[in-house]
Amino acid sequence: MVTPTIGVLALQGDVREHVRMLAASGAEAVPVRRREELLAVDGLVLPGGESTTMIKLIEAFELLEPLRKRVADGMPAFGTCAGMILLADKIADGIAGQETIGGMATTVRRNAFGRQVDSFEGDLAFTDGLAGDRPFHAVFIRAPWVEEVRGHARVLARVATGPATGRIVAVRQGHLLATAFHPELTGDPRVHEYFVGIVKEA
């Protein structure tokens, strides 16, 4: 696969920013709002936003079951911030009955770092997967963290300093990738390049 077609779920969040980063990373990037569009892509980015609103929009656009099936069938997916919550099998501090797309054997805690005013930036060292040996400067906005990984899910990065030191903020499980932060806001394409590589390998 020379140039994969990667969709960005275009219901909420930084859609244009993800499209731009994917295009800069060697993919053809397209917005996805309908089932037919979802079926046409090789991979999908689930942007940040508000996870309870996003799942309601996903249901309203009749995308929940098609998304679950494509992820279960092996479509690569990359969730950022709220997208990380959407890919998790379990949620901590979710609202009653909150559903997810699921597929990743993780428990993710919503708003774990606090409210909007607690948003922050910090450097992360990835265990593998990113080009180069320099840290990735990450932007956290009302971010979740991964409370627990199970099965084949593996940790790619943890917070290195401050009161949240050691908290898990990047995870991969086979064709699924999730980050608690917003790589689309950094100008550093390495996380998107990493995901494009996952799509090409799938």
For each residue, the residues with C-beta under 8 A, 3 or more apart:
1: 4 42 199 200
2:
3: 26 27 28
4: 1 27 28 42 43 196 199 200
5: 27 28 29 30 40 41 42
6: 22 27 28 29 30 41 42 43 44 45 195 196 199
7: 29 30 31 32 37 38 40 41 43 44 45
8: 15 18 19 22 29 30 31 32 44 45 47
9: 13 15 32 33 44 45 46 47 58 63 83
10: 15 31 32 33
11: 33 49 54 57 58 61
12: 47 49 50 53 54 57 82
13: 9 18 47 48 49 54 80 81 82 83
14: 17 18 47 48 80 182 184 185
15: 8 9 10 18 19 31 47
16: 19 20
17: 14 20 21 184 185
18: 8 13 14 15 21 22 29 45 47 80 184 192
19: 8 15 16 22 23 29 30 31
20: 16 17 23 24 29 184
21: 17 18 24 25 183 184 189 192
22: 6 8 18 19 25 27 29 45 192 196
23: 19 20 27 28 29
24: 20 21 189 192
25: 21 22 189 192 193 195 196
26: 3 193 196
27: 3 4 5 6 22 23 43 196 199
28: 3 4 5 6 23
29: 5 6 7 8 18 19 20 22 23
30: 5 6 7 8 19 37 41
31: 7 8 10 15 19 37
32: 7 8 9 10 37 38 41 44
33: 9 10 11 37 61
34: 37 38 61 63
35: 38 39 62 63 66
36: 39 40
37: 7 30 31 32 33 34 40 41
38: 7 32 34 35 41 44 63 66 67 70
39: 35 36 66 70
40: 5 7 36 37
41: 5 6 7 30 32 37 38 44 75
42: 1 4 5 6 75 76 199 202
43: 4 6 7 27 75 76 77 78 195 196 198 199 202
44: 6 7 8 9 32 38 41 67 70 75 76 77 78
45: 6 7 8 9 18 22 77 78 79 80 83 195
46: 9 54 77 78 79 80 82 83 86 87 101
47: 8 9 12 13 14 15 18 80 81 82 83 184
48: 13 14 80 81 82 83 141 182
49: 11 12 13 53 54 81 82 83
50: 12 53 54 82
51: 54 55 82 85 86 91 94 98 110
52: 55 56 94 95 98
53: 12 49 50 56 57
54: 11 12 13 46 49 50 51 57 58 82 86
55: 51 52 58 59 64 86 98 99 100
56: 52 53 59 60
57: 11 12 53 54 60 61
58: 9 11 54 55 61 63 64 67 86 101
59: 55 56 62 63 64 99
60: 56 57
61: 11 33 34 57 58
62: 35 59 65 66
63: 9 34 35 38 58 59 66 67
64: 55 58 59 67 68 99 101
65: 62 68 69
66: 35 38 39 62 63 69 70
67: 38 44 58 63 64 70 71 101
68: 64 65 71 72 101 102 103
69: 65 66 72 73
70: 38 39 44 66 67 73 75 77
71: 67 68 74 75 77 87 101 102 103 176
72: 68 69 103
73: 69 70
74: 71 175 202
75: 41 42 43 44 70 71 175 202
76: 42 43 44 175 176 177 195 198 199 202
77: 43 44 45 46 70 71 87 101 103 175 176 177
78: 43 44 45 46 83 176 177 178 179 195 198
79: 45 46 82 83 84 85 86 87 104 176 177 178 179
80: 13 14 18 45 46 47 48 83 84 178 179 181 182 183 184
81: 13 47 48 49 84 85 141 142 143 144 179 180 181 182
82: 12 13 46 47 48 49 50 51 54 79 85 86 144
83: 9 13 45 46 47 48 49 78 79 80 86 87 178
84: 79 80 81 87 88 108 144 146 171 178 179 180
85: 51 79 81 82 88 91 94 100 108 110 144
86: 46 51 54 55 58 79 82 83 100 101
87: 46 71 77 79 83 84 100 101 102 103 104 106 176 178
88: 84 85 91 100 102 104 106 107 108 146 178
89: 100 102 103 104 105 106 107
90: 106 107 108 148
91: 51 85 88 94 98 100 107 108 109 110
92: 107 108 109 110 147
93: 109 110 111 112
94: 51 52 85 91 98 110
95: 52 98
96:
97:
98: 51 52 55 91 94 95
99: 55 59 64
100: 55 85 86 87 88 89 91
101: 46 58 64 67 68 71 77 86 87
102: 68 71 87 88 89
103: 68 71 72 77 87 89 173 176
104: 79 87 88 89 153 171 173 176 178
105: 89 149 150 151 152 153 173
106: 87 88 89 90 146 147 148 149 150 153 171 173 178
107: 88 89 90 91 92 146 147 148
108: 84 85 88 90 91 92 144 145 146 147 178
109: 91 92 93 112 144 145 146 147
110: 51 85 91 92 93 94 144
111: 93 114 115 142 143 144
112: 93 109 143 144 145 147 164 167 180
113: 118 119 120 140 142 143 144 145 164 180
114: 111 117 118 142
115: 111 118 142
116: 119 141 142
117: 114
118: 113 114 115 142
119: 113 116 139 140 141 142 143
120: 113 140 162
121: 137 138 139 140
122: 137 138 140 159 160 161 162
123: 135 136 137 138 160
124: 135 136 137 138 157 158 159 160 169 170 181
125: 135 136 157 160
126: 129 130 136 156 157 170
127: 155 156 157
128: 156
129: 126 156 172 194
130: 126 136 190 191 194
131: 190 193 194
132: 190
133:
134:
135: 123 124 125
136: 123 124 125 126 130 157 183 186 188 190 191
137: 121 122 123 124 186 188
138: 121 122 123 124 157 169 179 181 182 183 186
139: 119 121 181 182 183 185 186
140: 113 119 120 121 122 143 169 180 181 182
141: 48 81 116 119 182
142: 81 111 113 114 115 116 118 119
143: 81 111 112 113 119 140 169 180 181
144: 81 82 84 85 108 109 110 111 112 113 180
145: 108 109 112 113 159 164 167 168 169 180
146: 84 88 106 107 108 109 149 155 167 168 169 171 178 180
147: 92 106 107 108 109 112 168
148: 90 106 107
149: 105 106 146 153 154 155 168 171
150: 105 106 153
151: 105 173
152: 105 173 174
153: 104 105 106 149 150 171 172 173
154: 149 171 172 173
155: 127 146 149 158 168 170 171
156: 126 127 128 129 170 171 172
157: 124 125 126 127 136 138 168 169 170 179
158: 124 155 165 166 167 168 169
159: 122 124 145 162 164 165 166 167 169
160: 122 123 124 125 165
161: 122 165
162: 120 122 159 165
163:
164: 112 113 145 159 167
165: 158 159 160 161 162
166: 158 159
167: 112 145 146 158 159 164
168: 145 146 147 149 155 157 158 171
169: 124 138 140 143 145 146 157 158 159 179 180 181
170: 124 126 155 156 157 177 178 179 180 181
171: 84 104 106 146 149 153 154 155 156 168 177 178 179
172: 129 153 154 156 176 177 178 198
173: 103 104 105 106 151 152 153 154 176
174: 152
175: 74 75 76 77 198 202
176: 71 76 77 78 79 87 103 104 172 173
177: 76 77 78 79 170 171 172 194 195 198
178: 78 79 80 83 84 87 88 104 106 108 146 170 171 172
179: 78 79 80 81 84 138 157 169 170 171 182 183 191
180: 81 84 112 113 140 143 144 145 146 169 170
181: 80 81 124 138 139 140 143 169 170
182: 14 48 80 81 138 139 140 141 179 185 186
183: 21 80 136 138 139 179 186 188 190 191 192
184: 14 17 18 20 21 47 80 192
185: 14 17 139 182
186: 136 137 138 139 182 183
187:
188: 136 137 183 191
189: 21 24 25 192 193
190: 130 131 132 136 183 193 194
191: 130 136 179 183 188 194 195
192: 18 21 22 24 25 183 184 189 195 196
193: 25 26 131 189 190 196 197
194: 129 130 131 177 190 191 197 198
195: 6 25 43 45 76 78 177 191 192 198 199
196: 4 6 22 25 26 27 43 192 193 199 200
197: 193 194 200 201
198: 43 76 78 172 175 177 194 195 201 202
199: 1 4 6 27 42 43 76 195 196 202
200: 1 4 196 197
201: 197 198
202: 42 43 74 75 76 175 198 199
